[in-house]
Amino acid sequence: MTVSLIIWIVLAFVAVGLYLSWTAGRLDRLHARIDAARAALDAQLLRRASVAQELATSGVLDPAASIVLYEAAHAARQSEEEHREVAESELSQALRAVFGETAQVGAVRSAPGGEEAADELAAAVRRVPMARRFHNDAVRAARALRTHRKVRWFRLAGHAPFPLAFEMDDEPPVALADRPGT
């Protein structure tokens, strides 16, 4: 073997090593993006449940609607991680049941302090789908990269768990979603 052949082999190994290192760094950044997006999603879900609970206990809703909304919001806040998607979906359904009609939203807005509470709930309800979409987009990108052979063969993901999307019913009530400017 000549010296030039050895140099070319070493350069090939260095190039492959740099490429694998770059891919591992990219995968690490995607995992960090997933963690940040999940924290933002958790914050938005907690905000939505807190605002719904606050509104349910404020006395501006009728008693039946207050109970339905409070129980769903409480269940969403207290749920274990493996049951969180179901509890959050049930809160979305309760919000649609309570605020499905524009008249109910109008009644809340006409109560003292109701305008601010309804605007805050509308903002929280609209932010949840966006946060979930950002999280699921990051998960989709990481999953796509993790399915490549080079990532599997060289175990570039390390011991990081396979990312899971957050699937839930996040359809906002029409009466709350139509409010412009919030």
DAGI-V949579 format. One record per residue. PHI is phi in whole degrees, -180 to 180 (* if undefined). Layout:
BEGIN
PHI
PHI
END
This chain:
BEGIN
*
-90
-65
-67
-66
-64
-63
-64
-66
-63
-62
-64
-64
-65
-63
-64
-62
-65
-64
-66
-66
-62
-65
-65
-65
-63
-64
-64
-65
-65
-66
-67
-65
-63
-62
-67
-67
-69
-64
-66
-64
-60
-64
-68
-66
-65
-63
-63
-67
-65
-65
-64
-65
-62
-68
-67
-95
-78
90
-87
-97
-70
-57
-65
-65
-62
-66
-60
-68
-64
-65
-67
-67
-64
-63
-67
-72
-97
-70
-73
-58
-73
-112
-67
-61
-68
-64
-69
-65
-66
-66
-60
-66
-65
-63
-68
-68
-76
-109
-70
-110
-65
-63
-66
-65
-62
-65
-66
-65
-78
-74
-61
80
-73
-60
-67
-65
-67
-65
-65
-66
-61
-65
-66
-66
-77
-79
-61
-61
-66
-64
-67
-63
-61
-63
-68
-66
-66
-63
-61
-66
-67
-63
-62
-70
-70
-84
-66
-61
-61
-70
-72
-63
-98
50
-72
-79
64
-104
-67
-67
-66
-68
-116
-74
-102
-104
-155
-84
-122
-66
-77
-63
-61
-65
-87
-74
-83
-72
-77
84
-117
END
